[in-house]
Amino acid sequence: MLDLVFLAFIGFILVLGLKRPFLWVLLYVYIDILAPQRIGYSLIASLPVSLIAFAAAFGGWIALDRKEGGRFTLRQGLLALLLVYCFWTTGNAAFPLDAATKWDWVWKALLFAIFLPFTLTTRARIEGLALVLLLSVATIVIGTGMKTILGGGGYQNLKFFVNDNSGIYESSTLATVAIGLIPMLWWFVKHGTIFRPHWMVTVFAVALTFACLLVPIGTEARTGLLCIAALGGLMLRYTKRRFLFIAGAGVLGLAALPFLPQSYYERMATLAQPSGDESASTRVAVWEWTLDYVAEKPFGGGFDSYRGNRFTYVMPVKQTDGNTTSVTYQPVVDEGRAFHSSFFEMLGEQGWPGLFIWVTLHAVGLWQMERIQRRWRANQDEAERWISPFAAALQMSALIYLVGATFQGIAYQPVMLMLVGLQIGLNTYCLRIDSARGLLERSVSRKAAVADKMRGAVAA
């Protein structure tokens, strides 16, 4: 029955897309994030629904959609360069079979991020993409929040729609994405046109924000706690009553402490003492190994090159005998540990060139969003006053993502690459408005100059 519901919805959108091909772009976003083919039981799992939506999105834009306003930008060029470079490193990977498996989904995520800005030619499309992205993630977040409240949480124990700890369904990844989308959620409360500002929209936003904050608690993802701290710090920039905001956040945090499980305290305590946790201890060792690895191979080892690592580290082991607790330090040999950092993921897999491209891609995005905020901040026209707050929301989402990416390998996370495409689309939209306004002003100036000459000739 669940398969039929998903298939009916997908088929309905495919039919509607014959008249509005941009809907096929939104359909692919929905399928790529939620992955209904993994939620279903039999029929939908046997159909290539993701590939169908992917082909429809590209084919619909080429054959049916209007191409007005599209332009190829610097950041799309960086994405294309990264795509070509990843293709080359995959062909020369240290572990060819594993690299080919990761390449199968990375190339689609990068290509879609390059393609996406070409379709974002109006405010309605930009807002539509942002809304579908937000609600697709919200579908997972709401279920996660409900399970957390009902006591079904715990590190690596909280089950989502699928029994697969990968992609957005990986606990730390979901925590990062959930917290990162909160600024965009509240942009819709104030500036949305699909769902216009209303008390019901505000109530939904409050409930969804609460569910997003529950994700790091339910998953006990330490990265999620860091992302919450980053969100609080970033919000200080846009808060007029900063001291009141800090005090309110402190009170809410203290009020929540009695309701948190003991396992959450124990998990978060490893942030202060990473040497006492195996997962945290191995990260530093893997990062040191990566630096040594690229010293020998500056162009990286291709996808999943971490499988070649092997190192020894020291772990404290507690032994309790009655009322006496002793701590001994024992060496532990480990191998094939993941990078646990997007920066080191890019460095180990794509070398220094890949890391430079990736960092530049996000640094340019942060700068562009800052420039748009400053350029459009004073504009109070109804048709344009949404731009500066939207750029601020996208900038905060990107910064929260980079905080989370520091401690997990999500350099190619599709949701984040879609946010990059959304940033590029907004920047292109603003440049197009400025360009049209400049042409209009020059035209008016020329007409005024001609009129002055005519008046001078008549007077003579």
C-alpha positions as CSV (number, residue, x, y, z in Angstrom):
1,M,0.0,0.0,0.0
2,L,2.8,2.4,0.9
3,D,4.5,1.7,-2.5
4,L,1.3,2.6,-4.3
5,V,1.0,5.9,-2.5
6,F,4.5,6.9,-3.4
7,L,4.1,5.8,-7.0
8,A,0.8,7.6,-7.3
9,F,2.4,10.8,-6.0
10,I,5.5,10.5,-8.3
11,G,3.3,9.7,-11.3
12,F,1.0,12.7,-10.6
13,I,4.0,15.1,-10.5
14,L,5.4,13.6,-13.7
15,V,2.1,14.4,-15.4
16,L,1.9,17.9,-14.0
17,G,5.4,18.5,-15.2
18,L,4.4,18.2,-18.9
19,K,3.0,21.8,-18.4
20,R,5.4,23.0,-15.7
21,P,8.7,21.1,-16.3
22,F,10.3,22.8,-13.2
23,L,8.1,20.5,-11.1
24,W,10.4,17.6,-12.3
25,V,13.4,19.4,-10.8
26,L,11.5,19.6,-7.5
27,L,10.5,15.9,-7.8
28,Y,14.1,14.9,-8.1
29,V,15.0,16.9,-5.0
30,Y,12.2,15.2,-3.1
31,I,13.3,11.7,-4.2
32,D,17.0,12.3,-3.7
33,I,16.5,13.5,-0.1
34,L,13.7,11.3,1.2
35,A,14.6,8.2,-1.0
36,P,11.1,6.7,-1.1
37,Q,12.5,3.7,-3.0
38,R,14.3,2.8,0.2
39,I,11.2,3.3,2.3
40,G,8.9,1.1,0.2
41,Y,8.8,-2.6,0.4
42,S,8.8,-4.2,-3.0
43,L,7.4,-2.5,-6.1
44,I,8.9,0.9,-5.8
45,A,12.3,-0.6,-4.7
46,S,12.5,-2.4,-8.1
47,L,11.9,0.8,-10.1
48,P,14.7,3.4,-10.9
49,V,12.5,6.3,-9.7
50,S,15.6,8.4,-8.9
51,L,17.0,7.9,-12.4
52,I,13.6,8.7,-14.0
53,A,13.3,11.9,-12.1
54,F,16.9,12.8,-12.8
55,A,16.4,12.3,-16.6
56,A,13.0,14.2,-16.5
57,A,14.6,17.2,-14.7
58,F,17.3,17.5,-17.3
59,G,15.2,16.6,-20.3
60,G,12.3,18.8,-19.3
61,W,14.6,21.8,-19.0
62,I,16.3,21.1,-22.3
63,A,13.1,20.4,-24.3
64,L,10.3,22.3,-22.6
65,D,11.5,24.9,-20.2
66,R,12.4,28.5,-21.0
67,K,16.1,29.4,-20.8
68,E,15.7,33.1,-20.1
69,G,18.1,34.5,-17.5
70,G,20.4,31.5,-17.2
71,R,24.2,32.1,-17.1
72,F,27.2,30.0,-16.3
73,T,28.9,31.4,-13.1
74,L,32.3,31.0,-11.4
75,R,31.0,28.6,-8.8
76,Q,29.4,26.4,-11.4
77,G,32.8,26.4,-13.0
78,L,34.4,25.3,-9.7
79,L,31.8,22.5,-9.4
80,A,32.5,21.4,-13.0
81,L,36.2,21.4,-12.3
82,L,35.7,19.4,-9.2
83,L,33.6,16.9,-11.1
84,V,36.2,16.4,-13.8
85,Y,39.0,16.1,-11.2
86,C,37.1,13.5,-9.2
87,F,36.6,11.6,-12.5
88,W,40.3,11.6,-13.0
89,T,41.2,10.5,-9.4
90,T,38.6,7.8,-9.6
91,G,40.4,6.3,-12.6
92,N,43.6,6.4,-10.6
93,A,42.2,5.4,-7.3
94,A,44.0,3.3,-4.7
95,F,40.9,1.2,-4.2
96,P,39.2,1.1,-7.7
97,L,36.0,-0.9,-6.8
98,D,35.2,1.2,-3.7
99,A,36.0,4.4,-5.5
100,A,33.6,3.4,-8.3
101,T,30.8,2.8,-5.8
102,K,31.1,6.3,-4.4
103,W,31.5,7.9,-7.8
104,D,28.2,6.4,-8.8
105,W,26.3,8.9,-6.6
106,V,28.9,11.7,-6.3
107,W,28.8,12.6,-10.0
108,K,25.0,12.9,-9.9
109,A,25.1,15.2,-6.9
110,L,27.8,17.4,-8.5
111,L,26.1,17.5,-11.9
112,F,22.7,18.4,-10.4
113,A,24.3,21.2,-8.4
114,I,25.8,22.6,-11.6
115,F,22.5,22.3,-13.4
116,L,20.2,23.6,-10.7
117,P,21.0,27.4,-11.0
118,F,20.0,27.4,-14.7
119,T,16.4,26.6,-13.6
120,L,16.2,29.2,-10.8
121,T,15.2,32.2,-12.9
122,T,12.4,33.6,-10.8
123,R,11.6,34.2,-7.1
124,A,8.8,31.6,-7.3
125,R,11.2,29.0,-8.4
126,I,13.9,29.9,-5.9
127,E,11.3,29.8,-3.1
128,G,9.7,26.6,-4.5
129,L,13.1,24.8,-4.4
130,A,13.8,26.0,-0.9
131,L,10.4,24.9,0.3
132,V,10.6,21.4,-1.2
133,L,14.1,21.0,0.2
134,L,13.0,22.1,3.6
135,L,9.8,20.0,3.8
136,S,11.6,16.9,2.4
137,V,14.1,17.1,5.3
138,A,11.3,18.0,7.7
139,T,9.5,14.7,6.9
140,I,12.5,12.8,8.4
141,V,13.0,15.3,11.2
142,I,9.4,15.2,12.4
143,G,9.5,11.4,12.6
144,T,12.9,11.6,14.4
145,G,11.5,14.1,16.9
146,M,8.5,12.0,17.7
147,K,10.6,8.9,18.3
148,T,12.9,10.9,20.6
149,I,10.1,12.2,22.7
150,L,8.6,8.7,23.0
151,G,12.0,7.3,24.2
152,G,13.3,5.7,21.1
153,G,16.6,7.6,20.9
154,G,20.1,6.7,21.6
155,Y,23.5,6.7,19.8
156,Q,23.1,4.5,16.7
157,N,19.8,3.2,18.1
158,L,17.4,5.7,16.7
159,K,15.8,4.2,13.5
160,F,14.5,6.5,10.8
161,F,12.4,5.6,7.8
162,V,15.1,3.2,6.5
163,N,17.4,0.8,8.3
164,D,20.5,2.2,6.7
165,N,23.0,4.5,8.4
166,S,24.1,6.3,5.2
167,G,23.4,9.5,3.4
168,I,21.1,12.0,5.1
169,Y,19.9,9.1,7.3
170,E,23.3,8.9,9.0
171,S,22.7,10.4,12.5
172,S,25.4,13.2,12.5
173,T,24.5,14.2,9.0
174,L,20.8,14.5,9.8
175,A,21.6,16.5,12.9
176,T,23.8,18.9,10.8
177,V,21.2,19.3,8.1
178,A,18.3,19.7,10.5
179,I,20.0,22.5,12.5
180,G,21.4,24.1,9.3
181,L,17.9,24.6,7.8
182,I,16.4,26.4,10.8
183,P,17.3,29.9,9.5
184,M,15.6,29.1,6.2
185,L,12.5,27.8,8.0
186,W,12.1,31.2,9.8
187,W,12.6,33.1,6.6
188,F,9.5,31.4,5.3
189,V,7.6,32.6,8.4
190,K,8.3,36.2,7.5
191,H,8.7,36.3,3.8
192,G,7.1,33.2,2.2
193,T,4.6,33.7,-0.6
194,I,3.7,30.0,-1.2
195,F,2.6,29.8,2.4
196,R,2.1,33.4,3.4
197,P,2.8,34.7,6.9
198,H,0.0,33.3,9.2
199,W,-0.3,32.1,12.8
200,M,-0.6,28.5,11.5
201,V,2.7,28.9,9.6
202,T,4.3,30.3,12.8
203,V,3.0,27.4,14.9
204,F,4.3,24.8,12.4
205,A,7.7,26.6,12.4
206,V,7.9,26.5,16.2
207,A,7.1,22.8,16.3
208,L,9.5,22.0,13.5
209,T,12.3,24.0,15.1
210,F,11.7,22.0,18.3
211,A,11.9,18.8,16.3
212,C,15.2,19.9,14.6
213,L,16.7,20.6,18.1
214,L,15.6,17.2,19.2
215,V,17.5,15.4,16.4
216,P,21.0,15.9,18.1
217,I,19.4,14.7,21.3
218,G,17.7,11.7,19.9
219,T,20.8,10.6,17.8
220,E,23.2,11.7,20.6
221,A,25.3,13.2,17.8
222,R,28.1,15.4,19.2
223,T,28.3,17.3,16.0
224,G,24.7,18.3,16.4
225,L,25.5,20.0,19.7
226,L,28.3,22.0,18.0
227,C,25.9,23.0,15.2
228,I,23.4,24.3,17.8
229,A,26.2,26.4,19.3
230,A,27.1,27.7,15.9
231,L,23.5,28.6,15.2
232,G,23.2,30.5,18.5
233,G,26.4,32.4,17.8
234,L,25.3,33.3,14.2
235,M,21.9,34.5,15.4
236,L,23.5,37.1,17.7
237,R,24.4,39.1,14.5
238,Y,20.7,39.5,13.7
239,T,19.3,39.9,17.2
240,K,18.8,43.4,18.5
241,R,18.5,42.4,22.2
242,R,21.6,40.3,22.4
243,F,21.9,40.0,26.2
244,L,18.2,39.0,26.4
245,F,18.7,36.4,23.7
246,I,21.8,35.0,25.5
247,A,19.9,34.9,28.8
248,G,16.8,33.3,27.2
249,A,19.0,30.6,25.5
250,G,20.7,29.9,28.8
251,V,17.4,29.5,30.7
252,L,16.0,27.2,28.0
253,G,19.2,25.1,28.1
254,L,19.1,24.7,31.8
255,A,15.4,23.9,31.8
256,A,16.0,21.1,29.3
257,L,18.8,19.4,31.3
258,P,16.5,17.4,33.7
259,F,14.8,15.8,30.7
260,L,17.9,14.6,28.9
261,P,18.9,10.9,29.3
262,Q,22.1,9.9,31.2
263,S,23.5,8.4,28.0
264,Y,23.3,11.8,26.3
265,Y,25.4,13.4,29.1
266,E,28.0,10.6,28.8
267,R,28.2,11.0,25.1
268,M,28.6,14.8,25.2
269,A,31.2,14.5,27.9
270,T,33.6,13.0,25.3
271,L,33.8,16.5,23.7
272,A,35.8,17.7,26.6
273,Q,37.8,14.4,26.9
274,P,38.1,13.0,23.3
275,S,40.9,10.7,24.4
276,G,38.5,8.7,26.4
277,D,36.3,7.8,23.4
278,E,37.4,5.5,20.6
279,S,35.5,7.3,17.9
280,A,37.0,10.7,18.9
281,S,40.5,9.3,19.5
282,T,40.8,7.8,16.1
283,R,39.9,11.1,14.3
284,V,43.2,12.8,15.2
285,A,45.1,9.7,14.3
286,V,43.3,9.5,10.9
287,W,44.0,13.2,10.3
288,E,47.7,12.7,11.0
289,W,47.8,9.7,8.7
290,T,46.1,11.8,5.9
291,L,48.7,14.5,6.1
292,D,51.4,11.9,5.8
293,Y,49.5,10.3,2.9
294,V,49.2,13.4,0.8
295,A,52.9,14.3,1.5
296,E,53.6,11.2,-0.6
297,K,50.5,11.5,-2.9
298,P,49.7,15.3,-3.3
299,F,46.9,14.5,-5.8
300,G,45.1,12.2,-3.4
301,G,44.3,8.5,-3.6
302,G,40.7,8.7,-5.0
303,F,37.5,8.0,-3.2
304,D,37.7,5.8,-0.1
305,S,41.4,6.1,0.1
306,Y,41.1,5.9,3.9
307,R,40.8,2.2,3.5
308,G,44.6,2.1,3.3
309,N,45.3,3.6,6.7
310,R,46.7,1.8,9.7
311,F,47.8,3.3,13.0
312,T,48.3,2.8,16.7
313,Y,46.9,5.0,19.4
314,V,46.5,4.8,23.2
315,M,43.1,4.3,24.9
316,P,42.4,4.6,28.7
317,V,40.7,1.5,30.1
318,K,38.8,1.8,33.4
319,Q,38.7,-1.2,35.7
320,T,36.4,-1.2,38.8
321,D,37.0,-3.5,41.8
322,G,34.6,-2.7,44.6
323,N,35.0,1.0,45.5
324,T,38.4,1.2,43.6
325,T,38.6,2.4,40.0
326,S,42.0,2.1,38.2
327,V,42.9,3.4,34.8
328,T,45.4,1.7,32.5
329,Y,46.5,2.9,29.1
330,Q,46.6,0.3,26.4
331,P,47.8,0.6,22.8
332,V,45.1,-0.1,20.1
333,V,45.9,-0.9,16.5
334,D,43.2,0.2,14.0
335,E,42.9,0.3,10.2
336,G,40.5,1.4,7.5
337,R,39.0,4.2,9.6
338,A,37.0,6.9,7.8
339,F,38.3,10.5,7.6
340,H,35.6,11.9,10.0
341,S,36.1,15.3,8.4
342,S,35.1,16.8,5.1
343,F,38.3,18.8,4.9
344,F,40.5,15.7,5.4
345,E,38.1,13.7,3.2
346,M,38.8,16.1,0.3
347,L,42.5,16.2,1.1
348,G,42.9,12.4,1.3
349,E,40.7,11.6,-1.7
350,Q,41.4,14.5,-4.0
351,G,44.7,15.9,-2.7
352,W,45.6,19.5,-2.4
353,P,44.0,20.5,-5.7
354,G,40.6,19.0,-4.7
355,L,40.7,20.6,-1.2
356,F,41.6,24.0,-2.7
357,I,38.6,23.8,-5.2
358,W,36.2,22.7,-2.4
359,V,37.3,25.4,0.1
360,T,37.2,28.1,-2.6
361,L,33.7,27.0,-3.7
362,H,32.3,27.5,-0.2
363,A,34.4,30.6,0.6
364,V,33.1,32.4,-2.6
365,G,29.6,31.4,-1.6
366,L,29.9,33.0,1.9
367,W,31.3,36.1,0.3
368,Q,28.5,36.4,-2.2
369,M,25.8,35.9,0.4
370,E,27.5,38.6,2.5
371,R,27.6,41.0,-0.5
372,I,23.9,40.4,-1.3
373,Q,22.9,41.0,2.3
374,R,24.7,44.4,2.3
375,R,23.6,45.4,-1.2
376,W,19.8,44.7,-0.6
377,R,19.5,45.3,3.2
378,A,18.0,48.8,2.9
379,N,15.6,47.8,0.1
380,Q,12.0,47.9,1.5
381,D,10.2,47.3,-1.8
382,E,7.8,44.4,-1.4
383,A,9.2,42.7,-4.4
384,E,12.8,42.8,-3.2
385,R,13.0,43.1,0.6
386,W,13.0,39.3,0.9
387,I,16.4,39.0,-0.8
388,S,18.7,40.2,2.0
389,P,17.1,37.9,4.7
390,F,17.2,35.0,2.3
391,A,20.9,35.5,1.7
392,A,21.5,35.7,5.4
393,A,19.6,32.4,5.9
394,L,21.7,30.7,3.2
395,Q,24.9,32.0,4.6
396,M,24.0,30.7,8.1
397,S,23.1,27.3,6.7
398,A,26.4,27.2,4.9
399,L,28.4,28.1,8.0
400,I,26.6,25.5,10.1
401,Y,27.3,22.9,7.4
402,L,31.0,23.8,7.5
403,V,31.0,23.4,11.3
404,G,29.4,20.0,11.0
405,A,31.6,19.1,8.0
406,T,34.7,19.6,10.1
407,F,33.9,16.5,12.1
408,Q,32.2,14.2,9.5
409,G,32.8,13.2,5.9
410,I,30.0,15.0,4.1
411,A,31.9,16.9,1.5
412,Y,29.6,15.7,-1.3
413,Q,26.3,15.6,0.7
414,P,23.5,16.2,-1.9
415,V,21.4,18.4,0.4
416,M,24.4,20.7,0.9
417,L,25.2,20.8,-2.8
418,M,21.6,21.7,-3.5
419,L,22.1,24.6,-1.1
420,V,25.1,25.6,-3.1
421,G,23.0,25.6,-6.2
422,L,20.4,27.7,-4.4
423,Q,23.0,30.2,-3.4
424,I,24.2,30.4,-7.0
425,G,20.7,30.9,-8.3
426,L,20.0,33.7,-5.8
427,N,23.3,35.4,-6.8
428,T,22.5,35.2,-10.5
429,Y,18.9,36.4,-9.9
430,C,20.3,39.5,-8.1
431,L,22.9,40.2,-10.8
432,R,20.1,40.0,-13.4
433,I,18.0,42.6,-11.5
434,D,21.0,44.9,-11.2
435,S,21.9,44.5,-14.9
436,A,18.3,45.3,-16.0
437,R,18.2,48.3,-13.6
438,G,21.5,49.6,-15.0
439,L,20.3,49.3,-18.6
440,L,17.1,51.2,-17.7
441,E,19.1,53.9,-15.9
442,R,21.4,54.3,-18.9
443,S,18.5,54.4,-21.3
444,V,16.8,57.2,-19.2
445,S,20.1,59.1,-19.1
446,R,20.5,58.9,-22.9
447,K,16.9,60.1,-23.4
448,A,17.5,63.0,-21.0
449,A,20.7,64.0,-22.8
450,V,18.9,64.0,-26.2
451,A,16.1,66.1,-24.8
452,D,18.6,68.6,-23.4
453,K,20.2,68.9,-26.9
454,M,16.9,69.4,-28.6
455,R,15.9,72.1,-26.1
456,G,19.3,73.8,-26.7
457,A,18.8,73.6,-30.5
458,V,15.3,75.1,-30.3
459,A,16.6,77.9,-28.0
460,A,19.4,78.7,-30.5
